[in-house]
Amino acid sequence: MDYQNEEDEFEDASEYDWMEKIKSTGAVPYLELDGPCKNGWSTPTGDRFMVRGPTYFSDKVKIPSGKFLLKPLGFDWMKGPTKISEVLNHPNHRIRKTLDELAINDTDTGTRPFVWAFNLQLSNKDNYCAIMYFVSLEPVEEGSLMDRFLKGDDSFKNSRLKLIANMAKAPWIVRTAVGEQAICLLGRALKCKYITGSDFIEVDVDIGSSIVANAIVHLAFGYVTCLTVDLAFLLEGQSEEELPEQVLCAIRFVELDPASSEVYGMPSGEEFGEARNLLGTRLWKSFGISQLLHQNNSDESGSGRVPSSGQGSGLQIVANGNLNERDMNGSDESQQFANGNLNEGDINGSDESHRSSGW
């Protein structure tokens, strides 16, 4: 299930026109990698990210990631009156609508697209968020790490979802504060909420849940029009059978302009319910069993999206300068921040030291 980003070839390109349509919409345009344009997003190459190699637990050697497992689908740069979350449960969201249309029009038994969304929620008065969308077009291998992640509980997800952030271009003050690279298990450093459905998973990441991360991002946001940042999401390999690691997906932000962000409109409860009921009716009719509609509750005959509330880590700064993180199992993990360096102890007891933002 390897996708080489821009190099993929399909037997029938028209079958995937919906993907190109989504990529071309949104407030921020899709750009060619290393192009001259500003205020956009693109897909970096896999060799920009170093991951655990096949013998990492014996020699600590990392290797270039290579191919990604998911294809880039879209990007949203938004702000709103309140914190923006659960966007793929919004009935009028362009990706949600596209997935519903594909489900209704699907006439074969092939695998339907499965979307991954990562929503980075900034903690400020305008509630900015950067939402990245990726898609899988092939079935997930039974028993694979990806399969176990999708089926696992929030505690398992928190222990595996990893972020690599590389500063491709940044002013000196940001590089000094953030460093060249930051690596962290997202669910251990920040509060993450996982929303899952039959055709998507969305991870809402509350950056404001960490005092350290919030301070770093607040500083960087002041220079966002000068920043080029590469982000990669992957599942951490914690045994030899799970190595080498593979990056799920990656994105590059190029000098984003806050003025170009879209204002996000939350659906009212009535609008949300009506949209779900309409979709449910269309789905049942498409299967030729509309007579069952009157025998079931409208929620049961809807699109099948079942939100699940994630519980991230609670973080607090203590007097001795350590960041104590209480994970979901109630255990405490201490991370010492000194001179901008983060020593990250993984669950196997080994340390990976990074020039980091302190996430």
C-alpha atoms as one frame of an Amber mdcrd trajectory, in Angstrom:
protein
   0.000   0.000   0.000   2.814   2.407  -0.916   2.077   5.705  -2.608   4.975
   7.710  -4.047   3.127  11.016  -3.833   3.395  12.818  -7.162   4.810   9.813
  -9.035   1.800   7.527  -8.757   0.162   6.405 -11.981  -3.391   5.113 -12.254
  -4.899   2.948 -14.951  -7.915   5.249 -15.171  -6.967   8.750 -14.042 -10.529
  10.029 -14.485 -11.617   7.736 -11.658  -9.677   9.962  -9.269 -10.793  13.358
 -10.559 -12.520  13.927  -7.229  -9.112  13.924  -5.511  -7.690  16.585  -7.808
 -10.829  18.671  -7.337 -10.412  18.633  -3.556  -6.697  19.471  -3.815  -7.501
  22.470  -6.003 -10.115  23.918  -3.624  -9.712  25.627  -0.272  -8.357  29.026
   0.711  -4.701  28.004   0.320  -3.529  26.625  -3.066  -1.540  23.471  -3.730
   1.970  24.350  -4.958   4.766  22.589  -6.775   7.477  21.509  -4.344  10.258
  24.115  -4.038   8.355  26.440  -6.363   8.539  30.243  -6.089   4.970  30.705
  -4.807   3.973  31.731  -1.277   0.955  31.101   0.962   0.394  27.502  -0.100
   1.008  23.844   0.667   2.798  21.020  -1.080   4.116  17.494  -0.533   7.755
  17.074   0.563   9.767  14.030  -0.477  10.245  11.109   1.886  14.010  11.502
   2.142  13.473  14.677   4.180  12.418  12.563   7.179  14.618  10.133   9.091
  12.828   7.172  10.693  13.830   4.120  12.717  15.632   1.603  10.535  15.245
  -2.204  10.575  17.967  -2.630  13.246  17.204   0.503  15.255  16.916  -1.257
  18.621  20.457  -2.604  18.357  22.306   0.237  16.603  19.985   3.309  16.859
  20.425   3.915  13.127  17.758   5.916  11.321  17.105   5.835   7.584  15.285
   8.099   5.076  11.576   7.342   5.022  11.137   6.880   1.298   7.560   6.280
   0.158   4.494   7.452   2.071   1.538   5.192   2.855  -1.157   7.806   2.148
  -1.793  10.237  -0.695  -2.192  14.005  -0.150  -5.819  15.090  -0.496  -6.321
  18.631   0.781  -5.544  21.401   3.229  -7.692  23.881   5.165  -6.428  27.066
   6.822  -9.329  28.259   8.983 -10.425  30.402  11.895 -13.691  30.572  13.802
 -15.604  32.020  16.757 -14.849  28.869  18.769 -12.308  26.057  18.599 -12.769
  24.156  15.332 -13.147  20.388  15.691 -14.819  17.304  14.176 -14.788  18.862
  10.711 -15.389  15.528   8.952 -18.675  15.221  10.826 -19.748  18.574   9.350
 -22.385  17.644   6.710 -21.429  20.555   4.431 -17.672  20.084   4.522 -16.417
  19.518   0.969 -14.583  16.276   1.812 -17.484  14.928   3.878 -19.876  15.656
   1.011 -17.532  14.022  -1.508 -17.219  10.857   0.583 -21.008  10.666   0.960
 -21.483  11.091  -2.795 -18.899   8.400  -3.537 -20.674   6.022  -1.139 -24.046
   6.633  -2.800 -22.715   6.300  -6.349 -20.561   3.261  -5.642 -21.925   0.375
  -7.701 -19.201  -2.210  -7.123 -17.806  -3.951  -4.064 -14.374  -2.348  -4.300
 -12.657  -0.609  -1.424 -13.866   2.919  -0.812 -11.487   5.785   0.004 -10.517
   6.189   3.648  -9.540   9.702   4.745  -7.091  10.685   7.481  -7.365  14.247
   8.841  -4.956  15.968  11.234  -6.319  19.164  12.774  -3.739  21.358  14.530
  -5.756  23.707  16.749  -3.956  26.931  17.678  -4.828  28.541  20.978  -5.485
  32.216  20.212  -8.410  34.621  20.056  -9.159  33.826  16.395  -9.041  30.027
  16.885  -6.855  29.362  13.850  -6.383  25.777  12.759  -4.416  24.003  10.043
  -6.165  20.838   8.839  -4.363  18.336   6.617  -6.187  15.606   4.704  -4.776
  12.400   3.237  -6.390   9.354   1.687  -5.872   5.616   1.416  -7.210   3.946
  -1.735  -6.437   0.339  -0.835  -7.588  -1.882   2.032  -5.540  -1.850   5.227
  -3.687  -5.108   5.790  -5.295  -7.121   8.580  -3.125  -7.170  11.698  -0.738
  -4.472  10.448   0.306  -1.602  12.714  -2.014   0.722  10.791  -4.889  -1.725
  11.259  -4.202  -2.022  14.992  -3.981   1.766  15.289  -7.359   2.290  13.627
  -8.994  -0.391  15.785  -7.141   0.473  18.998  -8.390   2.582  21.887  -7.257
   6.142  22.585  -4.475   4.974  24.896  -2.950   2.856  22.121  -3.302   5.690
  19.608  -1.620   8.121  22.015   1.319   5.735  22.398   1.934   5.370  18.651
   1.093   8.516  16.659   4.342  10.409  16.094   5.027  13.823  14.578   8.255
  14.936  12.892   8.515  18.684  12.256  11.392  20.088  10.180  12.075  23.796
   9.804  12.859  24.143   6.090  12.950  27.953   6.221  12.629  30.199   9.265
  14.006  33.423  10.764  16.887  33.090  13.204  14.722  33.796  16.259  12.355
  30.929  15.397  15.192  28.489  14.656  16.771  29.390  17.991  13.551  28.715
  19.906  12.287  25.726  17.944  15.470  24.130  16.638  15.949  22.421  13.294
  13.642  19.532  14.133  11.031  18.430  16.672   9.926  14.827  17.222   7.230
  13.725  19.652   4.471  11.239  20.333   1.530  13.579  19.827  -0.803  11.963
  22.347   1.855  12.028  25.071   2.784  15.684  24.553  -0.586  17.200  23.627
  -4.264  16.497  24.138  -5.592  14.595  21.124  -9.197  13.801  20.308  -9.815
  10.925  17.884 -13.012  10.984  15.828 -13.631   7.888  13.732 -16.167   6.806
  11.154 -16.605   4.126   8.528 -14.599   6.139   5.992 -12.374   8.459   8.032
 -10.310   9.142  11.105  -9.764  12.693  12.350  -7.206  13.671  14.979  -7.878
  17.025  16.644  -4.649  18.196  18.299  -5.045  20.882  20.979  -1.738  22.764
  20.956  -2.960  24.928  23.828  -3.004  21.864  26.103   0.781  22.192  26.534
   2.244  25.380  28.008   5.566  24.741  26.268   4.119  23.898  22.841   1.675
  26.795  23.038   4.476  29.268  23.784   6.620  27.970  20.917   3.759  28.011
  18.400   2.691  31.482  19.571   6.210  32.736  18.832   6.346  30.996  15.443
   2.895  32.292  14.487   4.237  35.833  14.666   6.575  34.902  11.788   4.230
  32.516   9.947   4.452  34.520   6.704   8.210  33.798   6.695   8.072  30.102
   7.630   8.335  26.962   5.523   7.682  23.875   7.647   7.636  20.164   6.767
   5.413  17.928   8.914   5.286  14.131   8.815   2.922  11.800  10.666   3.844
   8.184  11.333   3.174   5.305  13.707   6.087   4.569  16.008   7.643   1.133
  15.641   8.171  -0.313  19.112   9.301  -3.836  18.223  11.564  -5.348  15.568
   8.515  -6.674  13.713   7.265  -3.084  13.300  10.509  -1.822  11.741  11.506
  -0.057   9.623   9.078   2.767  10.279   7.147   4.243   7.364   5.737   7.739
   7.210   1.968   7.762   6.823   1.840  11.180   5.191   3.609  14.514   5.026
   2.882  18.124   4.145   4.793  21.359   3.634   3.389  24.766   4.665   4.846
  27.649   2.664   4.646  31.131   4.216   0.981  31.005   5.231  -0.908  34.294
   5.395  -3.398  34.575   8.307  -5.462  37.003   6.207  -6.156  34.223   3.677
  -7.751  31.875   6.219 -11.399  30.914   5.760 -14.016  31.602   8.421 -15.430
  28.268   9.516 -19.196  28.028   9.977 -20.398  25.510  12.546 -23.623  23.698
  11.585 -26.601  24.129  13.866 -27.991  21.045  15.561 -31.051  21.172  13.301
 -28.949  21.451  10.124 -26.707  18.604  11.247 -29.664  16.323  11.992 -31.421
  17.115   8.711 -28.270  16.427   6.709 -27.721  13.073   8.436 -31.344  12.036
   7.861 -31.203  13.017   4.188 -27.975  11.098   3.673 -29.409   8.065   5.458
 -32.485   8.083   3.222 -30.384   8.330   0.052 -28.055   5.554   1.182 -30.854
   3.140   2.057 -32.667   3.874  -1.215 -29.463   3.266  -3.151 -29.384  -0.225
  -1.630 -33.036  -0.853  -2.549 -34.301  -1.266   1.012 -35.901   2.099   1.742
 -38.806   0.330   3.435 -36.541  -0.221   6.434 -36.278   3.502   7.054 -39.485
   3.664   9.049 -38.409   0.767  11.239 -35.213   2.363  12.518 -34.204   5.453
  14.370 -32.844   8.134  12.038 -29.483   8.073  13.807 -29.169   4.338  13.182
 -29.863   4.749   9.470 -27.387   7.585   9.017 -23.921   7.568   7.585 -22.478
   5.420  10.343 -20.020   8.007  11.642 -19.432   7.375  15.318 -17.455  10.075
  17.132 -15.221   8.957  19.938 -13.799  11.316  22.471 -10.075  11.104  23.000
  -8.327  11.981  26.223  -4.884  13.419  25.854  -2.181  14.064  28.369  -2.426
  16.611  31.117   0.740  18.736  31.280   2.057  20.981  34.009   5.261  22.897
  34.648   6.732  22.323  38.098   9.195  24.383  40.077  12.327  22.442  39.161
  11.872  23.167  35.432  10.689  19.693  34.462   7.627  19.067  32.359   5.616
  16.314  34.028   3.231  14.485  31.762   0.499  12.279  33.190  -0.582   9.865
  30.520  -3.886   8.052  30.300  -2.667   5.177  32.427  -1.894   7.552  35.286
   1.886   7.210  35.086   4.203  10.228  35.206   6.879  10.851  32.615   9.340
  13.692  33.111  10.996  15.494  30.231  13.846  17.914  30.974  14.152  20.979
  28.776  17.555  22.655  28.815  19.063  24.988  26.242  16.343  24.086  23.753
  17.089  20.337  23.785  14.497  17.660  24.405  15.590  14.220  25.590  12.753
  11.958  24.582  12.641   8.609  26.342  10.651   6.130  24.297   8.670   3.333
  25.855  11.533   0.894  25.314  13.738   2.900  27.647  16.048   4.301  24.968
  16.586   8.037  24.513  16.339   9.966  21.279  17.804  13.452  21.620  16.558
  16.143  19.288  17.139  19.819  18.784  13.504  20.446  19.507  10.684  22.779
  20.382  10.140  20.911  23.630   6.976  19.143  22.503
